């Protein structure tokens, strides 16, 4: 398996523009997580899905952020409009089933908003 | 989820064992201990997890004290490529969120 695949790996955009980050989880995994990492705040859980349904979005910082999972093999995190303080590395992770299982992370998308 | 406490940084000589401690004194009976690491700016990498018993895999060993209030991750023969931030996480059995703390920065030196 190729692991969790995120695209793009790097994104530079201007303030006010819409940004869409993409994630393909590991096949067969029914949990999907979006994290954000900054120097100041470390790794923060933004939202997670189970069987394509959002379960907890309490970590989403503002209404400018939205996430969708239209099917089991694809998820998006959208920021509209983007702001410089959104600059961070965004990670997607997926996991299978319940119990003592691990989550596996993608390589991340480095977002820079200028 | 129970909170964890880790030292901010540690040094280890290449080829020697690296022992990374984690305190989780408020852990409850159905919470697991997980270890991840993050090398530079890559995505966090799963290492190992356990409930009560000591665990070993191809990457590391996990030693959990009998009262489960602390644990130690052991890298038996550290290499320069093991330089990373190591995160200790306590998580409920019913698999939902992984909350990452600030971790331990392990510096493996030649």
Interface residues (C-beta under 8 A of the other chain):
Chain A: X4 X31 X33 X35 X42 X43 X45 X48 X55 X56 X89 X91 X93 X95 X97 X98 X99 X100 X101 X102 X103 X104 X105 X106 X107 X108 X110
Chain B: X32 X34 X41 X42 X43 X44 X45 X46 X49 X51 X87 X93 X94 X95 X96 X97 X98 X99 X100 X101 X102
